[in-house]
Amino acid sequence: MAGKRFELEQVLKYRVDVERMRSQDFAAAKRDFEHASDRLILQETQMENIANEFCQRHGELDCIEELRMYADFFSRKREEIKDQKERIELLGHVMNDRRETLLNATKDKKVLESLKDKKAKEFRQTMNQKEQAFMDEISIQKKGGHSR
């Protein structure tokens, strides 16, 4: 008994493809966010290490030029860290938007999958009812043939 083809199969395939693309988009956004977060941690660690070095060498620094180099470094690093935090915030928004888009694509696909399942179940029930009616008819005909 061959099952009836689901009328919206092409739409379902399209939604499966859309969900896969949205999943890839989300994965890329998450990866970008994680890389940016790792870079921020690295920058903050570098800043902390140089700050510790500066504190240890503070009394040893002889010329104003060395002090200026540290000051320039700290200023530049603070700016890089601030920029990186802003980038992470932006990438976090992108990641959350793509997560939401993925969830919507998954919901759209699941709606069609449940409709397909419902239609398949209805088809099986109809076929079972027809088969039962056929079996009932055969049984009636056999009984009718014996009573003659």
C-alpha positions in Angstrom: 0.0 0.0 0.0 1.8 3.1 -1.2 1.3 6.3 0.8 -0.2 9.4 -0.6 2.4 12.1 -1.4 2.4 15.1 1.0 1.1 18.1 -1.0 3.5 20.5 0.7 6.7 18.3 0.4 8.5 21.0 -1.7 7.7 23.6 1.0 8.9 21.3 3.7 12.2 20.6 1.8 12.6 24.4 1.4 12.0 25.0 5.1 14.5 22.2 6.0 17.1 24.0 3.8 16.3 27.4 5.3 16.7 25.9 8.8 20.1 24.4 7.8 21.3 27.8 6.4 20.1 29.6 9.5 21.9 27.1 11.7 25.1 27.7 9.8 24.6 31.5 10.1 24.1 31.1 13.8 27.1 28.9 14.2 29.3 31.5 12.3 28.0 34.3 14.5 28.6 32.3 17.7 32.1 31.5 16.4 32.8 35.2 15.7 31.5 36.1 19.2 33.7 33.5 20.9 36.8 34.5 18.9 36.2 38.2 19.9 35.7 37.2 23.5 38.9 35.2 23.5 40.8 38.2 22.0 39.4 40.4 24.7 40.7 38.1 27.4 44.1 38.0 25.7 44.2 41.8 25.5 43.2 42.1 29.2 45.8 39.6 30.2 48.5 41.5 28.2 47.5 44.7 29.9 47.6 43.1 33.3 51.1 41.6 32.6 52.5 44.9 31.4 50.9 46.7 34.4 52.6 44.3 36.8 55.9 44.7 35.0 55.5 48.5 35.2 54.8 48.3 38.9 57.9 46.2 39.4 60.2 48.4 37.3 58.7 51.8 38.3 61.5 52.7 40.6 64.1 51.5 38.1 62.9 53.7 35.2 65.5 56.3 34.5 64.2 58.4 31.7 60.9 60.1 30.9 60.9 58.3 27.5 60.4 54.9 29.2 57.6 56.3 31.3 56.0 57.8 28.1 56.3 54.4 26.3 54.4 52.7 29.2 51.8 55.5 29.3 51.3 55.3 25.5 51.0 51.5 25.7 48.4 51.7 28.5 46.4 54.4 26.7 46.4 52.3 23.4 45.5 49.1 25.2 42.6 50.7 27.1 41.3 52.0 23.7 41.7 48.5 22.1 40.0 46.9 25.0 37.1 49.4 24.9 36.8 48.8 21.1 36.9 45.1 21.6 34.1 45.2 24.2 32.0 47.2 21.8 32.7 44.7 19.1 31.7 41.9 21.4 28.5 43.6 22.3 27.7 44.1 18.6 28.6 40.4 17.8 26.4 39.4 20.8 23.4 41.2 19.3 24.1 39.6 15.9 24.4 36.1 17.5 21.1 36.6 19.4 19.3 37.9 16.2 20.6 34.8 14.3 19.5 32.5 17.2 16.0 34.0 17.0 16.0 33.6 13.2 17.1 30.0 13.6 14.3 29.3 16.2 11.7 30.8 13.8 13.0 28.7 10.9 12.8 25.6 13.2 9.3 26.4 14.2 8.2 26.9 10.6 9.7 23.5 9.7 8.1 21.8 12.7 4.7 23.1 11.7 4.9 21.5 8.3 6.4 18.3 9.8 3.5 18.0 12.2 1.0 18.7 9.3 2.7 16.0 7.3 2.5 13.6 10.2 -1.2 14.4 10.7 -1.9 13.9 7.0 0.0 10.6 7.0 -2.0 9.5 10.0 -5.3 10.5 8.4 -4.3 8.6 5.3 -3.5 5.5 7.2 -6.8 5.7 9.1 -8.7 6.1 5.9 -6.9 3.1 4.3 -7.6 1.1 7.5 -11.3 2.0 7.4 -11.5 1.1 3.7 -9.7 -2.2 4.3 -12.1 -2.9 7.2 -15.1 -2.1 5.1 -13.8 -4.4 2.4 -13.2 -7.2 4.9 -16.7 -6.7 6.3 -18.1 -6.9 2.8 -16.3 -10.1 2.1 -17.5 -11.5 5.4 -21.1 -10.5 4.6 -20.9 -12.1 1.2 -19.5 -15.3 2.6 -22.3 -15.5 5.2 -24.8 -14.6 2.6 -23.5 -17.4 0.3 -23.8 -20.1 3.1 -27.4 -19.3 3.9 -28.7 -20.1 0.4 
